[in-house]
């Protein structure tokens, strides 16, 4: 299986960096798309190693919410959610990601109190020769300057996390 991994940082004049992650999966676009819209698939790859995931709700539609908890080996939960803003079937998902409490109310990142409360993400998929290019763009939304700086300073860690997450997705795709 051949895959391309590329991660870059684009900075516009006077604006904070936007994190851009590109990954090519050796799978058709329809299959990669399916991995984002069904909880039974997200549960197999959208979870860090050493954690389990609890899906509270998944409404994959504009205005819908994916609320989940990641449970560590010490049995503690970190809660998060996506609020879907735009969905173009098989091509594009725009969503806000946030840390939350168990009920889905916005909360601070338990590991970084100055992390942006909301991150606006745009995911696009494009197929060529049976392989799918996934591009994920994300950046702080409604953030303070301190939150923007925290996001910029943490990009190496975020890149590593997404690389591992997308490695898990690639491994899961091979099983289907």
C-alpha positions in Angstrom: 0.0 0.0 0.0 1.4 3.4 -1.0 0.5 6.5 0.9 1.7 10.0 0.8 2.0 11.9 4.1 2.4 15.7 3.9 1.7 18.3 6.5 2.3 22.0 6.0 1.7 25.3 7.7 0.3 28.2 5.6 0.5 31.7 7.1 -1.3 34.6 5.6 -0.2 38.2 6.3 -1.5 39.3 9.7 -3.3 36.0 10.4 -2.4 33.0 12.5 -1.3 29.8 10.8 -3.8 27.3 9.5 -2.8 23.7 9.9 -3.0 21.8 6.7 -2.7 18.0 6.6 -2.7 16.0 3.4 -2.8 12.2 3.2 -3.3 9.9 0.3 -5.1 6.6 1.1 -5.0 3.5 -1.0 -8.8 3.3 -1.1 -11.7 4.7 -3.1 -13.2 8.0 -2.1 -16.6 6.4 -1.3 -15.0 4.1 1.3 -12.9 6.9 2.9 -16.1 9.1 3.1 -18.0 6.3 4.8 -15.3 6.3 7.6 -16.4 9.8 8.6 -20.1 9.4 8.6 -20.8 6.2 10.6 -20.0 5.8 14.3 -19.2 2.2 14.0 -16.3 3.2 11.7 -15.2 6.2 13.7 -14.9 4.0 16.7 -12.3 1.9 15.0 -9.8 4.7 14.1 -10.8 8.1 15.8 -9.2 7.1 19.1 -5.7 7.4 20.4 -3.8 4.2 21.2 -4.4 3.2 24.8 -7.9 4.8 24.9 -11.4 3.6 24.2 -14.2 5.6 22.7 -17.8 6.1 23.8 -20.1 7.6 21.1 -22.9 9.5 22.8 -24.5 10.8 19.7 -23.8 11.0 16.0 -26.0 13.1 13.7 -24.0 13.4 10.4 -26.0 16.2 8.9 -25.6 20.0 8.7 -26.2 21.3 12.2 -25.8 17.8 13.6 -23.4 16.8 16.3 -20.9 14.0 16.9 -20.4 13.8 20.7 -17.8 11.4 22.1 -15.7 10.6 25.1 -12.2 9.2 25.0 -11.5 7.0 28.0 -7.9 6.5 29.1 -6.5 3.5 30.8 -6.9 5.2 34.2 -10.7 5.3 33.4 -10.9 9.1 33.0 -12.7 10.7 30.1 -11.8 13.5 27.7 -15.0 14.7 25.9 -15.2 16.3 22.5 -17.6 17.1 19.8 -18.0 18.0 16.1 -20.7 20.4 15.1 -21.3 19.9 11.3 -21.7 23.1 9.4 -21.6 21.9 5.8 -21.6 18.4 4.2 -21.2 17.8 0.5 -21.6 14.0 0.1 -18.3 12.2 -0.7 -16.4 15.5 -1.1 -16.4 17.9 1.8 -17.1 18.3 5.5 -16.9 21.6 7.4 -17.2 21.2 11.2 -16.3 22.9 14.4 -14.4 20.7 16.9 -14.3 21.4 20.6 -13.6 19.9 23.9 -16.7 19.6 26.0 -18.2 18.2 29.2 -20.1 14.9 29.1 -23.3 16.8 28.1 -21.6 18.5 25.1 -21.2 22.0 26.6 -18.0 23.7 25.6 -15.1 23.2 28.0 -11.5 24.0 28.1 -8.9 21.5 26.9 -8.0 19.6 30.1 -4.3 19.6 29.1 -4.0 23.2 27.8 -6.2 25.9 29.3 -5.4 28.3 26.5 -6.3 26.0 23.7 -8.9 27.5 21.4 -12.4 26.6 22.5 -13.4 26.0 18.9 -11.4 24.9 15.9 -12.9 25.3 12.4 -12.0 22.3 10.2 -12.6 21.7 6.5 -12.0 18.2 5.2 -12.0 17.5 1.5 -11.7 14.2 -0.4 -10.6 13.7 -4.0 -10.1 10.4 -5.9 -7.5 9.8 -8.6 -6.6 6.3 -9.9 -8.5 4.5 -7.1 -6.6 6.5 -4.4 -8.1 9.2 -2.2 -6.5 12.4 -1.2 -7.7 13.7 2.1 -6.9 17.3 3.0 -7.8 18.6 6.4 -7.5 22.3 7.1 -8.0 23.7 10.6 -7.6 26.8 12.6 -8.9 28.6 15.7 -12.4 29.9 15.4 -13.6 32.9 17.6 -10.3 32.7 19.4 -8.3 35.2 21.4 -4.7 36.1 20.5 -3.5 33.8 23.3 -5.5 30.9 22.0 -4.2 31.5 18.4 -0.7 31.5 19.7 -1.3 28.3 21.7 -2.6 26.6 18.5 0.4 27.8 16.5 2.9 26.6 19.1 1.2 23.2 19.3 1.2 22.4 15.6 4.0 19.9 15.8 2.1 17.9 18.4 -1.1 18.2 16.5 0.6 17.0 13.3 2.0 13.9 15.2 -1.4 13.2 16.6 -3.2 13.4 13.2 -0.4 11.3 11.6 -1.0 8.5 14.1 -4.8 8.9 13.7 -4.6 8.7 9.9 -2.2 5.7 10.3 -5.0 4.0 12.2 -7.5 4.9 9.5 -5.2 3.5 6.8 -4.9 0.3 8.7 -8.6 0.0 9.2 -9.3 0.7 5.5 -7.1 -2.3 4.6 -9.4 -4.6 6.6 -12.5 -3.6 4.7 
